[in-house]
Every structure is written in structure tokens, then in C-alpha cells.
Amino acid sequence: MSNRTVKNNKRVTEKASPAIILSIIAAGIIPLIMRTFTYDSKLSDYDWFPSDGTVVDIFLAYKSFAIITVGILMAIVLIYRAYDHQKFPTQRLFYVLFAYGALVLISGLASRWKGFAFGGSYEMFESVLVVLCYIMFAYYTYITVQNGKTVGTFLKWSGIFILILMLIGAFQGFGADLFATKLGKILYSTPSFWGSLDDLVIRMPKGTSYSTLYNPNYFSLYLGLIMPVAVAAFIAVRKRWARILSGAIVVCSVILLITDISITGVMCLVISGIVTLLVVLSRKRKPFAIVSAILAAVIVIGIILSVAVTPVHNKVSTMLNAEPTPLTAGSLKDMETNDDNVTLDMKDGSRIAVTFTFDANGALQVTATGDDGTQYACNWDGAAAQIQREDGTSIAAVVPKSTEDGQQYAAIQIDGREFWFIQTEEGYRYITGSGKIVELDNNIKSAGVFPEDFFSNRGIIWNRTLPLLPKHIILGSGQNTFIMEYPQDNYIMKDLLIESETTSIDVKPHNLFLQQWVENGLIAMILYLVVVIGYLAQAAGEIRKHDIKEPLTIISIGVFAGILAHTVAGVANDSNVCTSPVMWTLLGLGFALNAIMKKQDAQ
């Protein structure tokens, strides 16, 4: 009886720490920040980037500024606490996390592109300083959350801002985009843009949910983090307003999953839900064994159906692979510029050397020769020279072009795409979409591990990222420098993939783990995984020991599922300043919940 009284008295005297406001800003407010920011990308000297390097950012720059600001404020609070002789709780996994941060810092200092590593790069403002602040978010939240009252305050206020973000996205999914209106443009733009708001356009298809997260794919990461915690809060909290708030977030999450049609989001939530269910059921041997057997049978049957049954196999392939493009369905594999011709490298193994000249009257003359000496017919149809096989079928067409000042060049049309070439003193050269004259290199390394159209064309990037990994075992190239490491000059591949876009820039590998490896090194990536997997193992152990009817245990289950879903979604998405502040703050919250539950056991 006396023990129960002591516990009740402790609950009465529990107070939320005012310092949690910084964690609320990190998880709730920072993802909402949008503001126009004009900057010089420092990339205009590269052939694969437009000559005008001036770029306007809307979603990323000011989020990164806010992350650094909040991180500094957190550091100031910790320094003040240390000066006040407060002891900070810690555990071994945080030493691993600090080691990860040290490698991120060292990789940045050793980078060939220190300006990008520490200042951010084109469409990527996740600098070394931002990553160090992520670590601060996790540690600060861990030492600030000491009781259930602080947990409730964090969930309440961050939940309000999360609901606002999701409502914006849900309305966008139904075609009502706030940022397409005059009011919305005024809200996110600086006064210098107010005189030309009609020119300020966020290029998203109508009905696409992106909210303030920049990329619809980032909702996969965001929903993976938020939805499990919202479901847990709805179950755990008894107050009506709290249930309304968490319930509204869950409803918005479902709407966004439907309107955004995110396969990655659904997959990560399903996998996370299954694993979380198994962790909860592992408390009792019999239910765990039964559910495990059922799940194993479903997985085996699913694999058999996907392989052996043609309609199911086709459906799975359609879900995993992108819509056919000339890159995957066309006849052209690559092109090469040489001193005396342009070579078409065809998928059937043949190579065709195309030469073109203009006579004194400006008339186009074309010849096409195969590797075996075969001369292809080049018949003029009034608009282009058609390169034809013996049976009369067309392989490609060569179209005469000229610039405004009268300089003549030619366009080779094949697979529904048009490629521009010009004859210079150095030989034949390719004209990029931004008008730069370059030599084509068709010796770009590709691992060939994945089909090119795998996972919405991620196979293309993954195949060309894998060869970069061996040189980054110890240290990476530096935060934000993937754009410099990746072969951006693969113009033909990009044009075959994206219509009329030869200057598409790959700023990330669309895989969190490949991103970590390339930019921070294999060792740093391993340390990152040790921290995340270590937390998941630690949380699973605490959940198995505690009453799942207890509110804190339920919240812990939700955070566990959220971090796990984010990790799974990382297979097809990168770290970014829009969603990572939420992830790292929740990671700190998860460690804090584990510590609170462990402390309850000790008491």
C-alpha cells in the first residue's frame, strides 16, 4: 500500500521540462519551414550544369539554417547545465553515435569539396554542421525527457504542427494546393518575389501531396515515422483532445498514403507493423509461434505466386519497376563522339558510325556504316535523312538544325528522343540541354546488379553508385558531395530516361545507406546502423518486459515502429533536412523511453 502511495505522489509532482520546447521545434516546426532563398550553386563551370548557376530554393535552405540554430541553442543549454554541475545520463550507444559524428566531421575536412560539405550543395543543404546538429537533437532529447509528463508535452505540441503539415498535404492530394495560390506564394516568398508571383511556380502535378517536404517521396519517410507514433498516442492517451489530435493525424496519414500512392510508404509501414507485432507477441511463446508460422507461410506462398503465376508475377514487376522508357524499351544503348563520326551503340550488339556534313549550299549529307563495313541507306524524306536497314525499316533520322547566328548542327532522332551534335575542329561533339559542347564518354562504370528500371528507375543510380564504394571504406567524399562523385555526364542515359531533359542532376543515390557510405565512409555507415539497430534491440527488450497496457510502453512501441519504418524506407530514400530532424528527435525520445522504463524496473 505504501509503495502505491509513493508512486502516486511521484506522478502528482511530475513536471514537464521547459527545455523540451527545442525538441518540439526540431520535430514539429522545422519540417514546416519554407522560404525562397536565392544562391549561387557554384556548379556553372561544369559541363553537366547550366551556365547560369543561380538557383532559387524554397524548401531546404531555411530548414538547414533552422536546424543549425536549434542545434546551437541545444548546445548552449547543455553547457549551462554542465556549468550548473548537472550530470548527464548517457549510455554506450551514444559513444558510438559521437564516433559517427566524428567521422562525418573528418570526412568533411578531408573532402575535395569542403565548401559543399560544410555549406551545402545544389538541392542538398544537409551539411556536416546539420548532421552534427542531428546528433545533438537525439542526445538533447534523450537527457531532457525524464518523465511521462515531458513525453506528453512533446507529443502534444509537436503533434499540432505535424497535423498542420499533413493537412496541407491532404488538401494537395485533393487538388487544393495552398502554395499554388497568391496567399500561399506570399507566405513562402521574400518581398523581392511579390511583384512577380505568377512566375513563382512549384512544378508538381496537380493532386500530388508534397506539403512543405519538397519531394513526394519524402512522405514515405515522414509517414513511416509519424503514423505509428500517432496510432500509439491514440491508444495510450485517455484525454479527449489528445485522441482527437492523434486520430486526425492517423486519418491524414491514411489519406496521404492513398493520394500519394507511395509503394515505399506502404511497404515500410507493413514491414514495420509485422516486426513490431512479433516483438509484442514474443512475450508469450505460443501466440508468437502461431503468428510466426502464419507469416512464414504467407511469405513463402507470396514468393511462389510471384515467380510461378504469370499474372501475379507481372503485377509485382509493375509495382517494383518503372513505366517503360526508351532507356529500357528502346533500341539505343549509348552514343559515342569520335573525331570522324558519332557512334550509335545499339542493344542488339551492333554499332553504327554516323557522319554528317553540310555542303556549300547548307544541304545535309549523311553516311552510316556498321562495324562489319555494312553501308546503311540514308534516304532524304524532305525533312530528315532516314538511316534504314535493308528491309526499309528506319533505325534513326538525322535532322539539319541551325542556331540563330547561322551555325549548323544536326539532331539524331531515335527511340522518340532527339540528340544534338555539332562538328568542331576537334571532331564531333554533343550539345547538352544547356547548350554546352562536350565529348561523350560511354565508358562510365555500371555494376549491372539491378535492372535499370528497378524500383522506379532507382536501379540506374544504384548501378552507377556501387562502383564508387570501394574508395570510401575509411572516409567518405564529404556530406553533400554525392553530386560531385556521381557520373553526371551520362547524358544519353538521362535523355533516354527523362524526355527533353539532358541536364538532369543526380544529387542523391535514393538510398540512405549508399548515401552514408559514399559521403561519410563505410565505417561511418556501420556506426550509424549500430546506433539504430542497437536502439531497436534495446527497445524490443524493454517492450517485452513491460505491461503493454501502460501508456509509456504503448508510446515506446509506436516510436520503435516509427524508427524501424524509417530505416526500411531508407532503402529507397535518402536522408534530408525535411524529415531527418523528426527521425533524430524521435530516436532520442526512444532512448529516453527505454531509460524511463528501465528506471521503473529498478524502483
Buried (B, 14 or more C-beta within 10 A) or exposed (E): EEEEEEEEEEEEEEEBBEBBBBBBBBBBBBBBBBBBBEBEBBBEEBBBBBEEBEBEBBBBBBBBBBBBEBBEBBBEBBEEBEEEEEEEEBBEBBEBBBBBBBBBBBBBEBBEBBBBBBBBBBBBBBBBBBBBBBBBBBBBBBBBBBBBBBBBBBBBBBBBBBBBBBBBBBBBBEEEBBBBEEEBBEEBBEEEBEEEBEEBEBEBEEBBBBBBBBBBBBBBBBBBBBBBBBBBBBBBBEEEEBBEBBBBBBBBBEBBBEBBBBBBBBBBBEBBBBBBBBBBBBBEEEEBEEBEEEEEEEEEEEEEBBEEEEEBEEEBEEEBBBEEBBBBEBBBBBBBBEEEBBBBBBEEEBBBBBBBEBEEEEEBBBBBBBEEEEEBBBBEEEEBBBBBEEEEEBBBBBBBBEEEEEEBBBBBBBBEBBBBBBBEEEEBBBBBBBEBBBBBBBEBEBBEEBBBBBBBBBBBBBBBBBEBBEEBEEBBBBBBBBBBBBBBBBBBBBBBBBEEEBBBBBBBBBBBBBBBBBBBBBBBBBBBBBBBEBBBEBBBBBBBEBEEEBBBBBBBBBBBBBBBBBBBBBBBBBBBBBBBBBBBBBBBBBBBBBBBBBEBEEE
